Amino acid sequence: MNTLHSNHNPFFSLLSVSKCYNKSMKNFKPLHYSLFRQTLNPKELDFKTTNTLESLTRFLGQKRALEALNFSIKIKRQGYNAYAMGPSGIGKLSLVRNVLKAQAKKFPPPSDWCYVHNFKHPEKPIALQLPTGLGSVLQRDVNLLIEEIGGSILAVFESDEYNYEMKKILEKFNKERKINAKSTTEKNTTENDSEEKNEEKVPRLYKQRHENEKKIQLKYVSTVIHPLIEKLTKKYKKHLAVVKHLKAMEKDILKHMEDFLKQDETSHLLLLNLENPELVKYHINLLVDNHRLKNLPVIFEANPSYSNLICRVEHTSQYGNLMTNFTLIKPGALHKANGGFLILEARKLKHSPHAWEGLKRALFTKKIKIEQLEDSSDSAKPVSLTPVPIPLDIKVILLGKRSTYYYLIQKDPDFTELFKVAVDFDEQIDRNKRNIQLYARLIATIVRKEKVKPFHASAVAAIIDYSSRVAEDKEKLSTHIRTIRDLILESNYFAETKKRKNVNAKDVKDAIKAQIYRLDRSKETYYEDILRNFILIDTKDKRVGQINCLSYVSIGNYSFGHPSRLTARVRQGRGNLIDIQREIKLAGPWHSKAMLTITNFLASHYSPNQKYSLTASLSFEQVYSKLDGDSASVAEICVLLSAIAEIPIKQNIAITGSVNQHGDVQAIGGVNDKIEGFFEICKAKGLNGKQGVIIPRVNVKNLMLKEEVVEAAKQKKFFIYPIDTVEEAIHILTDMPAGMRNKQGKFPLNTVNHLVEVRLENFYQESKKITIKKK
């Protein structure tokens, strides 16, 4: 069991005495219901429906992100790629894509790229760079060339002139063979040397015949195909690499002219055989064809695996073996985006190590190099080719969460070298008149894009109010575009079911209720357990050492208030403060930090110059999951003071708030869910006009509560008390002033602080008596 020890103060670490609180206690009044939420009057929008609004042609907010993105695009230095960070659904992809497309329009499309056969080293295909649109022209020209060459070769082999020459060679061969045979029979065959000479002469005749036939074939075939290739060579004379390839192609065709033909098994006639796999080497693999582009490419690769990002080399089966060739090289996203912009999702890229390493290697070397994967967990197969790398000129923009960005900065030193520009998206904008008008135009833009019914001004106002709720700030609007788009679509659904011409505020509210209903089974189960007393939460009377805490639970993208009971027990002891959640390892680091803050606050606030002979324990009752955060620290101090001073705490008031070592109350998160959670329990058990919650005063600006909570406050059935200090909280909870030290350093009688200090003094005296008896 963890305990806190000190030679001077066993209960709390000894700190210097905190400054005295000289301020008089305020007259605590509950918050006026008008401050419970910000409501936009539809009349302020100055339009009837979204039909009369212009579409929004600019981005809402995101000034910082836009400036950073434009900087990344325009700086022509290596490593200035960008990482666009922010939560999913905020519109990162749309903004980045639109900005890149606008920039892309300023420049012509990049070059085409082809792979061709390397006749000297077939395993190393050659890359050809061609002006935009010329790649497809070359591919078509070469395809026609192959057909013409095949037809020309067939015509040569069927021509009378060619056959006459071949017949002469055959006749000469037959004549010499007969002469050789006759001379062989006339001579004395018993002579070994004569036999050997005759045996050697026959193969020479066949060899000579073959050589003569080959010369005739080369003579006639080269005569017909050279002009064809020469014509194409002249067309591409400005492109030396193409000319060089065509000449190498001509030489190879002359060596393998028989590959264009086949003999019919029945008629024994020669036929054109353009389907022969051996002819593939003469084709053009048009890897990147930009002839349809008008500007620089902007590519978003949704699945950045190694195959999709770097390359994919396909295989074919021949005679039971997997084979490949240069025509089976397929372009990756880097090839398609080369010369322009590539957008990738960091989360998906992070889960594909080969792709991530391949991307980094390409950006560092400025080349797209196809390499064999040693351990291919990717769908890509190991390649048997090593194509010539293609030069890379590209800007890459990664999209991801902030946590992924900071993870990569810490774990991957290459990341900061390659992605120097952070494009940080704002999740909120100020809720002012100008932005409200822009937000209305944003809603109109989405309405037109999604082709839904027009939205009435009341519906637009309801969405804007909901946006502040999503932002958890009545002074802000959320820029989470996906959430707003979903609400628009779902509101339109309710309008359609009721056959309305326009979507109104009720449709929006119905859509919000439906969203909650689809997700709140866990909340209903928890609240039902409270109402059935399986989980103990009191909403009336008073109890010593017991307080209602406000917390909330997030399940996916849904959160709800999770009220819980916190109890404290104290007794004379050695100064141990036991946090039961921490002892059983159900407390996170922020909760543990809060406990140490409480420790130091109390150590400096009460009798700092004497030992505390006290053992205390704190427990969140019936909480069985991990607890984290510091929003219960005010409650923990108050329940400890209640237990020490034996002053009962009101159970009809719940509390949330963080505290620092000076006792100042700090802001917390999820304030709306927390308040509504306790309100629903009170409502279900019966509102008695005395129930309410205590929250940090700074969180008043975060209030965007449901209308039923506002109505209950308006009828004085539910209250919210904003506070600045722990003293204010304990005063509200006990109806007894906390008490401030006077000039003599004493707390006034009949104050909480006085009773706490007296009780601690009693524990100290009892401890001294026990120590004397033992001696």
Buried (B, 14 or more C-beta within 10 A) or exposed (E): EEEBEBEEBBBBBBBEBBEEBEEEBEEEEBBEBEBBBBBBEBEEBEBEBBEEBEEBEEBBBBEEBBEBBBBBBEEEEEBBBBBBBBEBBBBBBEBBBBBBBEBBEEEEBBBBBBBBBBBEEEEEBBBBBBBBBBBBBBBEBBBEBBEBBBBBBBBBBEEEEBEEBBEEBBEBBEEBBEEBEEEBEEEEEEEEEBBEEBEEBBEEBEEBBEEBBEEBBEEBBBEBBEEBBEEBBEBBEEBEBBBBBBBBBBEBBBEBBBBBBBEEEEEEEBEBBBEBEEBBBBBBBBBBBBBEBEBBBBBBBEBBBBBBBBBBBBBEEEEEEEEBBBBBBBBBBBBBBBBBBBBBBBBBBBEBEBBBBBBBBBBBEEBBBBBEBEEBEBEBBEBEBBBBBBBBEBBBBBBBBBEBBEBBBEEBEBBEBBBBBBBBBBBBBEBEEEBBBBBBBBBBBBBBEEEBBBBBBBBBBBBBBBBBBBBBBBEBBBBBBEBBBBBBBBBBBBBEEEEBEBBBBBBBBBBBEBBEEEBBEEBEEBBEBBEEEEBEBBBEEBBBBBBBBBBBBEEEEBBBBBBBBBBBBBEBBBBBBBBBBBBEEBBBEBBBBBBBBBBBBBBBBBBBEEBBBBBBBBBBBEBEEEBBBBBBBBBBBBBBBBBBBEBBBBBBBBBBBBBBBBBBBBBBBBBBBBBBBBBBBBBEBEBEEBBBBBBBBBBBBBBBBBEEBBEBBEEEBBBBBBBBBBBBBBBBBBEBBBBBBEEEEEBEEEBBBBBBBBBBBEBBEEBEEEEEEEE
